[in-house]
Amino acid sequence: MQIRRVVTGHDALGNAVFVSDGMAPRAKDFTDIPGHGIAQVWCTEGSPMLPVSAAKDLTLLQGSLIPSAGNTSLLAVSFPPDSVMASPLDPKRAFEEMTAALPGLIERFEVEHPGMHRTPTVDYAVLLEGELYLELDNGEQRLLRAGDVVIQNGTRHAWRNKSQRLAKAIFFMLGASTSATDSLAP
């Protein structure tokens, strides 16, 4: 999934400058699931200190897509129709490719409930294109269309594309702390 990313920062005098303008370097289109792709657009650790003289691109470290408490991650995802997701061209290779491209996230998906997962994050999800159903663990679903926003508060959920068109969404994830009684272990 190719996403143009324009990053700003400051020069040595404190003036605003463009640090970079190009495709997000951490992006992947999945070979065996046509239309499925991700791009981690940006991430931060802790509370950023401004102004910065040069932007530190943590996406280049290829770490977990899921931010730990106090960190952030901006992830763009393209969702092909469910019929495509359920029938990869080569299932073994698709799993290997997703395992390599989705560290921190792939481990959270439940084998016995395809697509269902839970992350220790507060997510602001914006549907950019198409439509998706947000399914919660009680089976309740809500249809979302382009322009709709979801605030996902660490709940168990799945995204379903019941249409025949590609859907695209962006997720701003803020890593959250969890209580001792709330286990989110993968």
C-alpha positions as CSV (number, residue, x, y, z in Angstrom):
1,M,0.0,0.0,0.0
2,Q,1.7,3.2,-1.2
3,I,1.1,6.3,0.9
4,R,2.8,9.6,0.2
5,R,4.3,10.9,3.5
6,V,5.4,14.5,3.9
7,V,7.4,15.1,7.1
8,T,8.2,18.5,8.5
9,G,10.7,19.5,11.2
10,H,13.1,22.4,12.0
11,D,16.5,23.5,10.8
12,A,19.3,24.6,13.1
13,L,17.8,28.1,13.3
14,G,14.4,26.8,14.4
15,N,12.7,27.4,11.0
16,A,10.1,25.0,9.7
17,V,11.4,22.8,6.9
18,F,10.4,19.8,4.9
19,V,12.4,16.9,6.1
20,S,11.1,14.4,3.6
21,D,8.5,14.0,0.9
22,G,8.0,10.5,-0.5
23,M,6.4,7.1,-0.1
24,A,6.2,5.8,3.5
25,P,9.2,3.4,3.6
26,R,7.4,0.7,5.7
27,A,4.7,-0.4,3.3
28,K,3.6,-3.8,2.1
29,D,1.1,-5.1,-0.5
30,F,0.4,-8.8,0.2
31,T,1.1,-11.0,-2.8
32,D,-1.3,-13.7,-2.0
33,I,-4.2,-11.5,-0.8
34,P,-4.8,-9.1,-3.7
35,G,-5.8,-5.7,-2.5
36,H,-4.6,-6.2,1.0
37,G,-1.8,-3.9,2.2
38,I,-0.5,-1.8,5.0
39,A,1.8,1.2,5.5
40,Q,3.1,2.3,8.8
41,V,3.1,6.0,8.1
42,W,4.8,7.3,11.4
43,C,5.3,6.3,15.0
44,T,6.6,8.0,18.1
45,E,8.1,7.0,21.4
46,G,6.9,8.7,24.6
47,S,6.1,12.4,24.5
48,P,7.9,14.1,21.5
49,M,10.0,17.1,22.3
50,L,9.6,20.1,20.1
51,P,11.2,21.7,18.2
52,V,13.2,19.0,16.6
53,S,16.2,19.6,14.4
54,A,15.7,16.4,12.4
55,A,12.9,14.0,12.3
56,K,13.8,10.5,13.6
57,D,11.9,8.0,11.5
58,L,11.2,5.1,13.9
59,T,9.3,3.2,11.1
60,L,12.7,2.3,9.7
61,L,13.3,0.1,12.7
62,Q,10.6,-2.3,11.6
63,G,9.4,-2.8,15.2
64,S,6.0,-3.7,16.5
65,L,3.1,-2.0,14.7
66,I,1.3,-1.9,18.1
67,P,2.7,0.9,20.2
68,S,3.5,0.3,23.9
69,A,2.0,2.6,26.5
70,G,2.5,6.3,25.7
71,N,3.8,5.6,22.2
72,T,1.9,6.1,18.9
73,S,1.6,4.4,15.5
74,L,-0.2,5.6,12.4
75,L,-1.2,2.7,10.2
76,A,-2.9,2.7,6.9
77,V,-4.7,-0.5,5.8
78,S,-6.4,-1.6,2.6
79,F,-9.0,-4.3,3.1
80,P,-10.1,-6.3,0.1
81,P,-13.5,-8.0,0.2
82,D,-13.9,-10.8,2.8
83,S,-14.1,-13.4,0.1
84,V,-10.6,-12.4,-1.0
85,M,-9.2,-12.3,2.6
86,A,-10.7,-15.8,3.2
87,S,-9.1,-17.4,0.1
88,P,-5.4,-16.4,-0.2
89,L,-3.8,-17.6,-3.4
90,D,-1.1,-19.5,-1.4
91,P,-2.3,-19.7,2.2
92,K,1.1,-20.8,3.6
93,R,3.0,-18.1,1.8
94,A,0.3,-15.5,2.8
95,F,0.7,-16.4,6.4
96,E,4.5,-16.2,6.3
97,E,4.3,-12.8,4.5
98,M,1.8,-11.4,7.0
99,T,3.9,-12.7,9.9
100,A,7.0,-10.9,8.6
101,A,5.1,-7.6,7.8
102,L,2.8,-7.3,10.8
103,P,5.0,-7.8,14.0
104,G,3.1,-7.1,17.1
105,L,-0.3,-7.2,15.4
106,I,-0.3,-10.6,13.7
107,E,0.1,-12.3,17.1
108,R,-3.1,-10.7,18.4
109,F,-5.4,-12.3,15.7
110,E,-7.3,-15.3,17.0
111,V,-7.0,-18.5,15.0
112,E,-10.4,-19.8,16.1
113,H,-12.1,-16.5,15.2
114,P,-10.7,-15.2,12.0
115,G,-10.1,-11.4,12.0
116,M,-11.0,-11.0,15.7
117,H,-8.3,-9.3,17.8
118,R,-7.7,-6.9,20.6
119,T,-4.8,-4.5,21.2
120,P,-3.8,-2.5,24.2
121,T,-4.4,0.8,22.4
122,V,-6.9,3.6,22.0
123,D,-7.4,3.8,18.2
124,Y,-8.9,6.7,16.2
125,A,-9.9,4.9,13.0
126,V,-11.0,6.9,9.9
127,L,-12.6,5.1,7.0
128,L,-11.2,6.8,3.8
129,E,-12.7,4.7,1.1
130,G,-15.4,2.0,0.7
131,E,-17.3,0.5,3.6
132,L,-16.5,-1.8,6.5
133,Y,-18.4,-3.4,9.2
134,L,-16.9,-3.2,12.7
135,E,-17.8,-6.4,14.6
136,L,-17.5,-6.6,18.3
137,D,-17.0,-9.8,20.3
138,N,-20.7,-10.0,21.2
139,G,-21.5,-10.3,17.5
140,E,-22.9,-6.8,17.2
141,Q,-21.9,-5.0,14.0
142,R,-22.0,-1.4,12.7
143,L,-21.7,-0.4,9.0
144,L,-19.1,2.4,8.4
145,R,-18.7,4.4,5.3
146,A,-16.1,6.8,4.0
147,G,-15.6,9.7,6.4
148,D,-16.9,7.8,9.4
149,V,-14.7,7.7,12.5
150,V,-14.4,5.0,15.2
151,I,-12.9,5.4,18.6
152,Q,-11.7,1.9,19.5
153,N,-11.0,1.6,23.3
154,G,-9.0,-1.6,23.5
155,T,-12.1,-3.8,22.7
156,R,-12.1,-7.2,21.0
157,H,-13.2,-6.6,17.4
158,A,-12.9,-7.5,13.7
159,W,-13.1,-5.5,10.5
160,R,-15.4,-7.1,7.8
161,N,-15.6,-6.0,4.2
162,K,-18.8,-7.5,3.0
163,S,-18.8,-5.5,-0.2
164,Q,-17.1,-6.3,-3.5
165,R,-14.9,-3.1,-3.4
166,L,-11.7,-2.3,-1.7
167,A,-11.9,-0.4,1.6
168,K,-9.1,1.8,3.0
169,A,-8.8,3.1,6.5
170,I,-6.2,4.8,8.7
171,F,-5.6,4.0,12.3
172,F,-3.9,6.4,14.8
173,M,-3.0,4.1,17.7
174,L,-2.1,5.4,21.1
175,G,-0.5,2.7,23.3
176,A,-2.4,2.4,26.6
177,S,-1.6,0.9,30.0
178,T,-3.8,-2.0,31.2
179,S,-4.9,-2.9,34.6
180,A,-3.6,-6.0,36.3
181,T,-7.0,-7.7,35.9
182,D,-7.2,-6.9,32.2
183,S,-5.0,-9.4,30.3
184,L,-4.3,-8.4,26.7
185,A,-1.5,-10.9,26.2
186,P,-1.5,-12.3,22.6
